[in-house]
């Protein structure tokens, strides 16, 4: 009798477990400074302060990569935009870059992804035909080295890559003038089991679209904070999900709905030198980051992507101390700017622990 009761209870209990296979990895972006040794020490200290285990380097420095040897930190590398065209025309440029930034350290450093350029379409639109050949040359060079577990892709700015992002069901890729870029790129990502990389800033879309309420951009759970997609019947309560599902819809329309999505940049500025950017402030930035982390840890994904995005990288680790917008989650001296828990603990994992505890109690009570 006990065995029957126990296994019925076990079945019912595991039906309560979260459906999402895994929570998204939360990481942070670091923009290189001139002093690489100082940078390496700052990065390790910054990751410890933020309790994060994933790092994205915008301009990788070998000494910074070396500082992560034998750590449990996963590393996302970005090849600078100015190297894309040389890599496209000469594979040896790609090989030399890999011999400097990957070969001396991998797999002792957990390098997972290489992005060939970052928002290259925004920076060098006249050279966009060089992007896919450069990606291919990096990929082939890795295979020639016997490295098959580092994926290769490239990142895009959301506002540049997508037309008609709302409602998400109408989103489609916005091809550069006179160029067919996305279809062959998506085919490459599909064939190599790589992810689509997107820089996704609700702050930027909110500023471009005055009809978007501030509360939706900031994950504020208010009864009036929603937008409906009447085609899919989905009600959206935050702008992050709207933007992710626009990516998902565009991928599906193109026939590549199985390609994973990685958010390579997101954040909210805590300040801006522009007088008209009053929403760039410390309070709103903390609200956005808290809402983002809470949403990612919930494990609910988005309406069209139940397992959610694969990874999310907050932009950026430190304030740069210069002019313009200030995106850092830490001040230049390394002190915390916000009260946000970036760690991997989550409601889902807590629920699992509670369920396991109750199972043990149930088991012991029948002996």
Buried (B, 14 or more C-beta within 10 A) or exposed (E): EEEEEBEEBBEEBEEEEBEBEEBBBBBBBBBBBEEBEEBBBBBBEBBEBBEBBBBBBBBBBEEBBBBBEEBEBBBBBBBBBEBBBBBBEEBEBBBBBBEBBBEBBBEEBBBBBBBBBBBBBBBBEEBBBBBBBBBBBBBBBBEEBEBEEBBBBBBBBBBBBBBBBBBBBBBBBBBBEEEEBBEEBBBBBBEBEBBBBBBBBBBBBBBEEEEBBEBBBBBBEEEEBBBEBEEBEBEBBBBBBBBBBBBBBBBBBBEBEEBBBBBBBBBBBBBBEEEEBEBBBBEBBBBBBBBBBBBBBBBBBBBBBEBBBBBBBBBBBBBBEEEEBBBBBBBBEBEEBBEBEBEBEBBBBEBBEEBEEEBEEBEEEEE
